[in-house]
Amino acid sequence: MNQPLALLNQLTSSEFLDQYWQKKPLLIKAAMPNFAGLLSPEELAGLACEEDVQSRIVEYKNGQWHTQHGPFTEKDFAALPEVPSAQHNWTLLVQSVNHFLPEANALLQQFSFIPHARLDDLMVSYAPNGGGVGPHFDSYDVFLLQGQGKRLWRISEQTDLTLVEGAPLRILKNFDTKQEWLLEAGDMLYLPPHLAHWGIAVADGDKDCMTYSIGFRAPKNQELASEFLGFMQDKINQDAIPLTGMYQDTNLSLQAHPAEISQAMITSVSAQLQKIQWPASTVAEFLGRYLSDPKTHVVFDANKEISQANFVKKAVLTGLTLDLKSLMLFEGEHFFMNGEMMACQGDAAAAILKRLADNRLLTPMDLADHLNNSELSLSLFAWYQAGYLHFPD
């Protein structure tokens, strides 16, 4: 698992994490030799017309940036300029392509040297010659893999991150190019967070530019704290973290102002609140539930009804695979599937579930002699019923 990889410029995964991850950019020529993309521009546009797909069209027109959100229609695409210019160009961006394309999900598996808990999605962009979303920076790590066409990337080490006022995107007001690279099909560029960059599409003959962005989520500390406190509210209500007794003030003193909240009351309540503590296991449960919880627009379709006995028979014959939208994580013997937690008893069952979480599938050989474990088969069956996993096609 730690051999030199063409995907990482012949670095091992450990060397990449130590030298580049969240530190500095890395240009990787021929990261994926012969890679020409996973879908055509027409297929990408078709996805952007679907109701459950998040997509945007970003236009630069007469010095102004504009953004439209999908789903789109053929009429929307027909309104875009066939021949873009410096005064009017555009880009189509489609999020979470890995939710709809098995090949995209397989592509993401090549980046498993980064924990699944950090993975966001695969975004695919299409732009005719000269198109792009302008100079900007991201708050997360990203690998930019070039499909068909070419893209010129300009990189800056500037600390000035002032944004253009009123723009619908985080466009930098000033941009000072430090490095410039032209990526062709199969080339890839890794960028750490907050590094200013600017990608400009370059047509290659009759092939316009398509770029595959493998993005990694980085929740804000403020967001983590807010979500954790909401999680803790439920824990306190469930008496998992009991606060006994009631507020008392046996030494209450006469106040000059009856409407004033006294310092004694503040001190007393503060002392009670400081009793709220949480072990690492509580933080682990929060992270498992929070990080595996699907985004609000994600919907799972329940599988065809089947008895548990027939489910077990078929699973042993065909194996099982996670739904493209599912995210499964684990900590110790606690497993998290799309925001739900299950505690697993027994080393054998835990090993099977860890394999499912890591590889996103279980082969018939993986399942042989294990589905006689009633707890394991019941959990897999419940996930199958919810549409979280399926039999392979």
C-alpha positions as a Markdown table, in Angstrom:
| # | Residue | x | y | z |
|---|---|---|---|---|
| 1 | Met | 0.0 | 0.0 | 0.0 |
| 2 | Asn | 3.0 | 2.3 | 0.3 |
| 3 | Gln | 4.8 | 1.7 | -3.0 |
| 4 | Pro | 5.8 | 4.6 | -5.4 |
| 5 | Leu | 2.8 | 5.6 | -7.4 |
| 6 | Ala | 2.6 | 7.2 | -10.9 |
| 7 | Leu | -0.5 | 8.9 | -9.5 |
| 8 | Leu | 1.8 | 10.8 | -7.0 |
| 9 | Asn | 4.8 | 11.5 | -9.3 |
| 10 | Gln | 6.4 | 8.2 | -8.1 |
| 11 | Leu | 6.2 | 9.3 | -4.5 |
| 12 | Thr | 4.9 | 6.8 | -1.9 |
| 13 | Ser | 1.6 | 7.7 | -0.2 |
| 14 | Ser | 3.6 | 8.5 | 3.0 |
| 15 | Glu | 6.0 | 10.7 | 1.2 |
| 16 | Phe | 3.2 | 12.7 | -0.4 |
| 17 | Leu | 1.4 | 13.1 | 2.9 |
| 18 | Asp | 4.6 | 14.2 | 4.6 |
| 19 | Gln | 5.9 | 16.5 | 2.0 |
| 20 | Tyr | 2.9 | 18.0 | 0.1 |
| 21 | Trp | -0.5 | 17.4 | 1.8 |
| 22 | Gln | -1.8 | 20.7 | 3.0 |
| 23 | Lys | 1.7 | 22.2 | 2.4 |
| 24 | Lys | 2.5 | 22.9 | -1.2 |
| 25 | Pro | 1.3 | 22.1 | -4.8 |
| 26 | Leu | 2.5 | 19.2 | -6.8 |
| 27 | Leu | 2.4 | 18.9 | -10.6 |
| 28 | Ile | 2.1 | 15.3 | -11.7 |
| 29 | Lys | 2.6 | 14.6 | -15.5 |
| 30 | Ala | 1.0 | 11.5 | -16.8 |
| 31 | Ala | -0.6 | 10.7 | -13.4 |
| 32 | Met | -3.1 | 8.6 | -15.2 |
| 33 | Pro | -1.6 | 7.7 | -18.6 |
| 34 | Asn | -4.2 | 7.4 | -21.4 |
| 35 | Phe | -6.9 | 9.0 | -19.2 |
| 36 | Ala | -9.3 | 10.8 | -21.5 |
| 37 | Gly | -12.2 | 11.2 | -19.1 |
| 38 | Leu | -15.2 | 9.2 | -17.9 |
| 39 | Leu | -18.0 | 10.8 | -19.8 |
| 40 | Ser | -18.5 | 13.0 | -22.9 |
| 41 | Pro | -19.5 | 16.7 | -22.8 |
| 42 | Glu | -23.0 | 15.7 | -24.0 |
| 43 | Glu | -23.3 | 13.2 | -21.1 |
| 44 | Leu | -22.2 | 15.8 | -18.6 |
| 45 | Ala | -24.8 | 18.3 | -20.0 |
| 46 | Gly | -27.4 | 15.5 | -19.7 |
| 47 | Leu | -26.5 | 15.0 | -16.0 |
| 48 | Ala | -26.8 | 18.8 | -15.5 |
| 49 | Cys | -30.4 | 18.5 | -16.7 |
| 50 | Glu | -31.4 | 16.0 | -14.0 |
| 51 | Glu | -33.5 | 17.2 | -11.0 |
| 52 | Asp | -31.3 | 15.5 | -8.4 |
| 53 | Val | -28.0 | 16.7 | -9.7 |
| 54 | Gln | -26.2 | 19.8 | -8.4 |
| 55 | Ser | -24.9 | 21.9 | -11.3 |
| 56 | Arg | -23.9 | 25.4 | -12.2 |
| 57 | Ile | -23.1 | 27.5 | -15.3 |
| 58 | Val | -20.6 | 30.2 | -14.7 |
| 59 | Glu | -20.4 | 33.0 | -17.3 |
| 60 | Tyr | -18.0 | 35.8 | -17.7 |
| 61 | Lys | -19.7 | 38.5 | -19.7 |
| 62 | Asn | -18.7 | 42.1 | -20.4 |
| 63 | Gly | -16.5 | 42.2 | -17.3 |
| 64 | Gln | -19.0 | 40.6 | -14.9 |
| 65 | Trp | -19.4 | 37.2 | -13.4 |
| 66 | His | -22.8 | 35.4 | -13.5 |
| 67 | Thr | -23.9 | 32.1 | -12.0 |
| 68 | Gln | -27.0 | 30.0 | -12.9 |
| 69 | His | -28.0 | 26.9 | -11.0 |
| 70 | Gly | -29.4 | 23.7 | -12.5 |
| 71 | Pro | -31.3 | 21.7 | -13.5 |
| 72 | Phe | -30.8 | 23.1 | -17.0 |
| 73 | Thr | -32.6 | 22.6 | -20.3 |
| 74 | Glu | -31.4 | 22.4 | -23.9 |
| 75 | Lys | -32.6 | 26.0 | -24.2 |
| 76 | Asp | -30.2 | 27.1 | -21.5 |
| 77 | Phe | -27.2 | 25.6 | -23.3 |
| 78 | Ala | -28.4 | 26.9 | -26.7 |
| 79 | Ala | -28.3 | 30.5 | -25.2 |
| 80 | Leu | -24.5 | 30.2 | -24.5 |
| 81 | Pro | -22.1 | 31.5 | -27.1 |
| 82 | Glu | -21.0 | 28.8 | -29.6 |
| 83 | Val | -17.7 | 30.7 | -30.1 |
| 84 | Pro | -16.5 | 32.1 | -26.8 |
| 85 | Ser | -14.4 | 35.2 | -26.6 |
| 86 | Ala | -12.4 | 37.1 | -24.0 |
| 87 | Gln | -15.5 | 39.2 | -23.4 |
| 88 | His | -17.9 | 36.2 | -23.1 |
| 89 | Asn | -17.0 | 32.7 | -22.0 |
| 90 | Trp | -18.5 | 30.1 | -19.8 |
| 91 | Thr | -18.0 | 26.9 | -17.8 |
| 92 | Leu | -20.4 | 24.1 | -16.7 |
| 93 | Leu | -19.7 | 22.5 | -13.3 |
| 94 | Val | -21.4 | 19.3 | -12.1 |
| 95 | Gln | -21.0 | 18.2 | -8.5 |
| 96 | Ser | -21.0 | 14.7 | -7.0 |
| 97 | Val | -20.6 | 12.8 | -10.4 |
| 98 | Asn | -19.5 | 9.8 | -8.3 |
| 99 | His | -23.1 | 9.5 | -7.1 |
| 100 | Phe | -24.3 | 8.7 | -10.6 |
| 101 | Leu | -21.4 | 7.1 | -12.4 |
| 102 | Pro | -19.8 | 3.9 | -11.1 |
| 103 | Glu | -16.6 | 4.7 | -13.0 |
| 104 | Ala | -16.3 | 8.0 | -11.1 |
| 105 | Asn | -16.7 | 6.1 | -7.8 |
| 106 | Ala | -13.9 | 3.7 | -8.9 |
| 107 | Leu | -11.7 | 6.8 | -9.8 |
| 108 | Leu | -12.1 | 8.1 | -6.2 |
| 109 | Gln | -11.0 | 4.8 | -4.8 |
| 110 | Gln | -7.5 | 5.5 | -6.3 |
| 111 | Phe | -7.2 | 8.3 | -3.7 |
| 112 | Ser | -7.8 | 6.0 | -0.7 |
| 113 | Phe | -4.5 | 7.1 | 0.8 |
| 114 | Ile | -6.6 | 10.0 | 2.1 |
| 115 | Pro | -9.2 | 8.9 | 4.7 |
| 116 | His | -12.8 | 8.5 | 3.4 |
| 117 | Ala | -13.9 | 10.8 | 6.2 |
| 118 | Arg | -12.2 | 13.7 | 4.4 |
| 119 | Leu | -13.5 | 12.9 | 0.9 |
| 120 | Asp | -16.1 | 15.3 | -0.5 |
| 121 | Asp | -16.9 | 14.5 | -4.1 |
| 122 | Leu | -15.8 | 14.4 | -7.8 |
| 123 | Met | -16.8 | 17.5 | -9.6 |
| 124 | Val | -16.5 | 17.6 | -13.4 |
| 125 | Ser | -16.2 | 20.8 | -15.4 |
| 126 | Tyr | -16.6 | 21.5 | -19.1 |
| 127 | Ala | -15.4 | 24.7 | -20.7 |
| 128 | Pro | -14.8 | 25.8 | -24.3 |
| 129 | Asn | -11.6 | 27.5 | -25.2 |
| 130 | Gly | -10.8 | 30.4 | -22.8 |
| 131 | Gly | -13.4 | 29.4 | -20.3 |
| 132 | Gly | -12.9 | 29.2 | -16.5 |
| 133 | Val | -14.2 | 30.4 | -13.2 |
| 134 | Gly | -11.6 | 33.1 | -12.7 |
| 135 | Pro | -8.8 | 33.5 | -10.2 |
| 136 | His | -9.9 | 32.2 | -6.8 |
| 137 | Phe | -8.9 | 30.0 | -3.9 |
| 138 | Asp | -10.5 | 27.0 | -2.2 |
| 139 | Ser | -10.7 | 26.3 | 1.5 |
| 140 | Tyr | -10.1 | 22.6 | 0.9 |
| 141 | Asp | -7.5 | 20.2 | -0.7 |
| 142 | Val | -8.1 | 19.3 | -4.3 |
| 143 | Phe | -6.6 | 17.1 | -7.1 |
| 144 | Leu | -7.2 | 18.5 | -10.5 |
| 145 | Leu | -7.1 | 15.7 | -13.1 |
| 146 | Gln | -7.2 | 16.7 | -16.7 |
| 147 | Gly | -9.6 | 14.8 | -19.0 |
| 148 | Gln | -10.0 | 15.8 | -22.7 |
| 149 | Gly | -8.6 | 19.0 | -23.9 |
| 150 | Lys | -6.0 | 21.1 | -22.0 |
| 151 | Arg | -6.1 | 23.6 | -19.1 |
| 152 | Leu | -3.6 | 26.3 | -18.3 |
| 153 | Trp | -3.1 | 26.6 | -14.6 |
| 154 | Arg | -1.7 | 29.8 | -13.1 |
| 155 | Ile | -0.6 | 29.5 | -9.4 |
| 156 | Ser | 0.1 | 32.4 | -7.0 |
| 157 | Glu | 1.6 | 32.4 | -3.5 |
| 158 | Gln | 0.0 | 35.7 | -2.7 |
| 159 | Thr | -1.4 | 36.4 | 0.7 |
| 160 | Asp | -3.8 | 39.1 | -0.6 |
| 161 | Leu | -7.1 | 37.2 | -0.8 |
| 162 | Thr | -9.3 | 40.3 | -1.3 |
| 163 | Leu | -12.4 | 39.3 | -3.3 |
| 164 | Val | -14.3 | 41.1 | -6.1 |
| 165 | Glu | -17.3 | 42.8 | -4.4 |
| 166 | Gly | -20.7 | 41.6 | -5.6 |
| 167 | Ala | -19.4 | 38.7 | -7.5 |
| 168 | Pro | -21.4 | 35.4 | -7.2 |
| 169 | Leu | -18.2 | 33.5 | -6.8 |
| 170 | Arg | -15.1 | 34.1 | -4.6 |
| 171 | Ile | -13.1 | 35.8 | -7.4 |
| 172 | Leu | -9.9 | 37.4 | -6.4 |
| 173 | Lys | -9.6 | 41.1 | -7.0 |
| 174 | Asn | -5.9 | 40.9 | -7.7 |
| 175 | Phe | -3.8 | 37.9 | -9.0 |
| 176 | Asp | -0.1 | 37.7 | -9.2 |
| 177 | Thr | 1.1 | 34.6 | -11.2 |
| 178 | Lys | 4.0 | 32.8 | -9.7 |
| 179 | Gln | 4.0 | 29.6 | -11.7 |
| 180 | Glu | 2.2 | 28.4 | -14.9 |
| 181 | Trp | 1.5 | 24.9 | -16.1 |
| 182 | Leu | -0.3 | 23.5 | -19.1 |
| 183 | Leu | -2.0 | 20.2 | -18.2 |
| 184 | Glu | -2.9 | 17.7 | -20.9 |
| 185 | Ala | -5.1 | 14.5 | -20.7 |
| 186 | Gly | -3.9 | 12.4 | -17.7 |
| 187 | Asp | -1.9 | 15.1 | -16.0 |
| 188 | Met | -2.9 | 16.2 | -12.5 |
| 189 | Leu | -2.2 | 19.0 | -10.2 |
| 190 | Tyr | -2.6 | 18.9 | -6.4 |
| 191 | Leu | -3.4 | 22.1 | -4.6 |
| 192 | Pro | -3.5 | 22.7 | -0.8 |
| 193 | Pro | -6.1 | 24.9 | 0.8 |
| 194 | His | -6.0 | 28.7 | 0.3 |
| 195 | Leu | -3.5 | 28.7 | -2.6 |
| 196 | Ala | -4.7 | 31.1 | -5.2 |
| 197 | His | -5.1 | 29.6 | -8.7 |
| 198 | Trp | -6.6 | 30.3 | -12.0 |
| 199 | Gly | -7.5 | 27.6 | -14.6 |
| 200 | Ile | -8.1 | 28.6 | -18.2 |
| 201 | Ala | -9.5 | 26.1 | -20.7 |
| 202 | Val | -7.4 | 25.4 | -23.8 |
| 203 | Ala | -9.1 | 23.5 | -26.7 |
| 204 | Asp | -7.1 | 20.6 | -28.2 |
| 205 | Gly | -8.2 | 20.4 | -31.8 |
| 206 | Asp | -12.0 | 19.7 | -31.7 |
| 207 | Lys | -11.9 | 18.7 | -28.0 |
| 208 | Asp | -12.9 | 21.3 | -25.5 |
| 209 | Cys | -11.6 | 21.1 | -21.9 |
| 210 | Met | -12.9 | 18.8 | -19.2 |
| 211 | Thr | -11.4 | 18.7 | -15.8 |
| 212 | Tyr | -12.1 | 16.2 | -12.9 |
| 213 | Ser | -11.7 | 17.8 | -9.5 |
| 214 | Ile | -11.3 | 15.4 | -6.6 |
| 215 | Gly | -12.2 | 17.5 | -3.6 |
| 216 | Phe | -11.7 | 16.9 | 0.1 |
| 217 | Arg | -14.0 | 18.4 | 2.7 |
| 218 | Ala | -12.7 | 20.6 | 5.5 |
| 219 | Pro | -15.4 | 21.6 | 7.9 |
| 220 | Lys | -14.9 | 24.9 | 9.7 |
| 221 | Asn | -14.1 | 24.6 | 13.4 |
| 222 | Gln | -17.1 | 26.8 | 14.1 |
| 223 | Glu | -19.3 | 24.4 | 12.2 |
| 224 | Leu | -17.9 | 21.4 | 14.0 |
| 225 | Ala | -18.5 | 23.1 | 17.4 |
| 226 | Ser | -22.0 | 24.0 | 16.5 |
| 227 | Glu | -22.9 | 20.6 | 15.3 |
| 228 | Phe | -21.2 | 18.9 | 18.2 |
| 229 | Leu | -23.2 | 21.0 | 20.7 |
| 230 | Gly | -26.4 | 20.1 | 19.0 |
| 231 | Phe | -25.3 | 16.4 | 19.2 |
| 232 | Met | -24.5 | 16.9 | 22.9 |
| 233 | Gln | -28.0 | 18.3 | 23.6 |
| 234 | Asp | -29.5 | 15.0 | 22.7 |
| 235 | Lys | -26.9 | 13.2 | 24.9 |
| 236 | Ile | -27.8 | 15.3 | 27.9 |
| 237 | Asn | -31.6 | 14.8 | 27.2 |
| 238 | Gln | -30.9 | 11.0 | 27.1 |
| 239 | Asp | -29.2 | 11.2 | 30.5 |
| 240 | Ala | -26.0 | 9.9 | 28.9 |
| 241 | Ile | -24.4 | 13.0 | 30.6 |
| 242 | Pro | -26.5 | 13.5 | 33.7 |
| 243 | Leu | -26.7 | 16.8 | 35.5 |
| 244 | Thr | -28.5 | 16.1 | 38.8 |
| 245 | Gly | -30.2 | 18.4 | 41.2 |
| 246 | Met | -31.7 | 21.9 | 40.7 |
| 247 | Tyr | -30.4 | 25.4 | 40.9 |
| 248 | Gln | -30.1 | 26.5 | 44.5 |
| 249 | Asp | -29.2 | 29.8 | 46.2 |
| 250 | Thr | -29.5 | 29.2 | 49.9 |
| 251 | Asn | -27.2 | 32.1 | 50.6 |
| 252 | Leu | -29.2 | 34.5 | 48.5 |
| 253 | Ser | -28.4 | 38.2 | 49.3 |
| 254 | Leu | -30.6 | 41.2 | 48.9 |
| 255 | Gln | -30.1 | 42.9 | 45.6 |
| 256 | Ala | -30.2 | 46.6 | 45.0 |
| 257 | His | -31.7 | 45.9 | 41.5 |
| 258 | Pro | -34.2 | 43.0 | 41.3 |
| 259 | Ala | -33.8 | 42.9 | 37.5 |
| 260 | Glu | -30.1 | 42.3 | 37.7 |
| 261 | Ile | -28.6 | 38.9 | 37.0 |
| 262 | Ser | -26.2 | 38.6 | 39.9 |
| 263 | Gln | -22.6 | 37.5 | 39.6 |
| 264 | Ala | -23.3 | 34.8 | 42.2 |
| 265 | Met | -25.9 | 33.3 | 39.9 |
| 266 | Ile | -23.5 | 33.4 | 36.9 |
| 267 | Thr | -20.8 | 31.8 | 39.0 |
| 268 | Ser | -23.1 | 29.0 | 40.2 |
| 269 | Val | -24.5 | 28.1 | 36.8 |
| 270 | Ser | -21.0 | 28.3 | 35.2 |
| 271 | Ala | -19.8 | 25.7 | 37.8 |
| 272 | Gln | -22.7 | 23.4 | 36.9 |
| 273 | Leu | -22.0 | 23.7 | 33.1 |
| 274 | Gln | -18.4 | 23.0 | 33.6 |
| 275 | Lys | -19.4 | 19.5 | 34.8 |
| 276 | Ile | -20.4 | 18.7 | 31.3 |
| 277 | Gln | -17.5 | 16.6 | 30.0 |
| 278 | Trp | -17.3 | 14.0 | 27.2 |
| 279 | Pro | -15.0 | 11.1 | 26.6 |
| 280 | Ala | -13.2 | 10.5 | 23.3 |
| 281 | Ser | -15.8 | 7.8 | 22.5 |
| 282 | Thr | -18.5 | 10.6 | 22.4 |
| 283 | Val | -16.4 | 12.6 | 20.0 |
| 284 | Ala | -15.9 | 9.5 | 17.9 |
| 285 | Glu | -19.6 | 8.9 | 17.7 |
| 286 | Phe | -20.3 | 12.5 | 16.8 |
| 287 | Leu | -17.7 | 12.4 | 14.0 |
| 288 | Gly | -18.9 | 9.1 | 12.6 |
| 289 | Arg | -22.5 | 10.3 | 12.4 |
| 290 | Tyr | -21.7 | 13.8 | 11.2 |
| 291 | Leu | -19.1 | 12.9 | 8.6 |
| 292 | Ser | -21.1 | 10.1 | 7.1 |
| 293 | Asp | -24.4 | 11.9 | 7.1 |
| 294 | Pro | -25.6 | 12.5 | 3.5 |
| 295 | Lys | -26.0 | 16.1 | 2.2 |
| 296 | Thr | -29.6 | 17.3 | 2.3 |
| 297 | His | -30.3 | 16.8 | -1.4 |
| 298 | Val | -29.2 | 13.1 | -1.4 |
| 299 | Val | -32.1 | 10.6 | -1.5 |
| 300 | Phe | -31.9 | 6.8 | -1.4 |
| 301 | Asp | -34.3 | 4.5 | -3.3 |
| 302 | Ala | -35.4 | 1.5 | -1.3 |
| 303 | Asn | -34.6 | -1.9 | -3.0 |
| 304 | Lys | -37.2 | -4.3 | -4.2 |
| 305 | Glu | -38.8 | -6.2 | -1.3 |
| 306 | Ile | -37.2 | -9.6 | -0.6 |
| 307 | Ser | -37.1 | -11.8 | 2.5 |
| 308 | Gln | -34.1 | -11.9 | 4.7 |
| 309 | Ala | -33.5 | -15.6 | 3.9 |
| 310 | Asn | -33.5 | -14.9 | 0.1 |
| 311 | Phe | -31.3 | -11.8 | 0.7 |
| 312 | Val | -28.7 | -14.0 | 2.4 |
| 313 | Lys | -28.8 | -16.6 | -0.3 |
| 314 | Lys | -28.3 | -14.1 | -3.1 |
| 315 | Ala | -25.6 | -12.1 | -1.2 |
| 316 | Val | -23.5 | -15.3 | -0.8 |
| 317 | Leu | -23.8 | -15.9 | -4.6 |
| 318 | Thr | -23.2 | -12.3 | -5.9 |
| 319 | Gly | -21.6 | -10.3 | -3.1 |
| 320 | Leu | -22.7 | -6.8 | -2.1 |
| 321 | Thr | -21.8 | -3.2 | -3.1 |
| 322 | Leu | -22.4 | 0.1 | -1.4 |
| 323 | Asp | -24.8 | 2.5 | -3.2 |
| 324 | Leu | -22.8 | 5.2 | -5.0 |
| 325 | Lys | -24.3 | 7.8 | -2.6 |
| 326 | Ser | -23.4 | 5.8 | 0.5 |
| 327 | Leu | -20.6 | 6.7 | 2.9 |
| 328 | Met | -19.5 | 4.2 | 5.4 |
| 329 | Leu | -17.0 | 4.9 | 8.2 |
| 330 | Phe | -15.9 | 3.1 | 11.3 |
| 331 | Glu | -14.2 | 3.6 | 14.6 |
| 332 | Gly | -13.2 | 0.5 | 16.5 |
| 333 | Glu | -16.2 | -1.7 | 16.4 |
| 334 | His | -18.7 | 1.1 | 15.8 |
| 335 | Phe | -19.8 | 1.5 | 12.3 |
| 336 | Phe | -21.5 | 4.5 | 10.7 |
| 337 | Met | -23.6 | 4.2 | 7.5 |
| 338 | Asn | -25.1 | 7.5 | 6.2 |
| 339 | Gly | -25.3 | 9.1 | 9.6 |
| 340 | Glu | -26.6 | 5.9 | 11.4 |
| 341 | Met | -24.5 | 4.0 | 14.0 |
| 342 | Met | -24.2 | 0.3 | 14.6 |
| 343 | Ala | -22.1 | -1.4 | 17.2 |
| 344 | Cys | -20.8 | -4.7 | 16.0 |
| 345 | Gln | -20.1 | -7.7 | 18.3 |
| 346 | Gly | -17.4 | -10.2 | 17.3 |
| 347 | Asp | -14.1 | -9.9 | 15.4 |
| 348 | Ala | -15.2 | -11.8 | 12.4 |
| 349 | Ala | -18.3 | -9.7 | 11.7 |
| 350 | Ala | -16.3 | -6.5 | 12.4 |
| 351 | Ala | -13.6 | -7.5 | 9.9 |
| 352 | Ile | -16.3 | -8.0 | 7.2 |
| 353 | Leu | -17.8 | -4.6 | 7.9 |
| 354 | Lys | -14.4 | -2.9 | 7.8 |
| 355 | Arg | -13.8 | -4.5 | 4.4 |
| 356 | Leu | -17.1 | -3.2 | 3.2 |
| 357 | Ala | -16.3 | 0.3 | 4.5 |
| 358 | Asp | -12.7 | 0.3 | 3.0 |
| 359 | Asn | -13.4 | -1.3 | -0.4 |
| 360 | Arg | -17.1 | -0.3 | -0.8 |
| 361 | Leu | -17.9 | -3.9 | -1.8 |
| 362 | Leu | -17.9 | -7.5 | -0.5 |
| 363 | Thr | -17.3 | -10.4 | -2.8 |
| 364 | Pro | -19.0 | -13.8 | -2.4 |
| 365 | Met | -15.7 | -15.1 | -1.0 |
| 366 | Asp | -15.8 | -12.3 | 1.7 |
| 367 | Leu | -19.3 | -13.4 | 2.7 |
| 368 | Ala | -18.8 | -17.1 | 2.6 |
| 369 | Asp | -19.5 | -18.7 | 6.0 |
| 370 | His | -20.2 | -15.3 | 7.6 |
| 371 | Leu | -23.8 | -14.6 | 7.0 |
| 372 | Asn | -24.8 | -17.2 | 9.5 |
| 373 | Asn | -24.0 | -14.5 | 12.0 |
| 374 | Ser | -27.5 | -13.2 | 12.7 |
| 375 | Glu | -26.4 | -9.7 | 13.8 |
| 376 | Leu | -24.3 | -9.2 | 10.6 |
| 377 | Ser | -26.9 | -10.5 | 8.2 |
| 378 | Leu | -29.6 | -8.5 | 9.9 |
| 379 | Ser | -27.6 | -5.3 | 9.6 |
| 380 | Leu | -26.7 | -5.9 | 6.0 |
| 381 | Phe | -30.3 | -6.7 | 5.2 |
| 382 | Ala | -31.6 | -3.5 | 6.9 |
| 383 | Trp | -29.1 | -1.5 | 4.9 |
| 384 | Tyr | -30.2 | -3.3 | 1.7 |
| 385 | Gln | -33.8 | -2.5 | 2.5 |
| 386 | Ala | -33.0 | 1.2 | 2.9 |
| 387 | Gly | -31.1 | 1.3 | -0.4 |
| 388 | Tyr | -27.7 | 1.9 | 1.2 |
| 389 | Leu | -26.2 | -1.2 | -0.5 |
| 390 | His | -27.2 | -3.4 | -3.5 |
| 391 | Phe | -26.4 | -6.6 | -5.3 |
| 392 | Pro | -23.8 | -6.0 | -8.0 |
| 393 | Asp | -25.2 | -5.5 | -11.5 |
